[in-house]
Amino acid sequence: MARTRRTIPLDEKIEKAKAAVFQAKDKYDAAVEELNKLQKKKLELQKQELLKAIEESAKSYEEIMAFLVGDSNPNED
């Protein structure tokens, strides 16, 4: 009988530990989802800001593209 008494508390501890792990995983998953949403929102805001800067720029399309691809002097052909 002593063996049965030891097994039951151990099984209960295992179940409690499993529950704690699942709870922690759910909390982790929610935090990761929130992080992804925030990062996506930040990227969208950066895209809007970049588009606005391009629209307000006096530079031509070719000048902007040359700058973005790293060509320091687009008229030097």
ABEGO torsion letter per residue (X at the ends): XAAAAAAAAAAAAAAAAAAAAAAAAAAAAAAAAAAAAAAAAAAAAAAAAAAAAAAABABBAAAAAAAAAGBABAABX
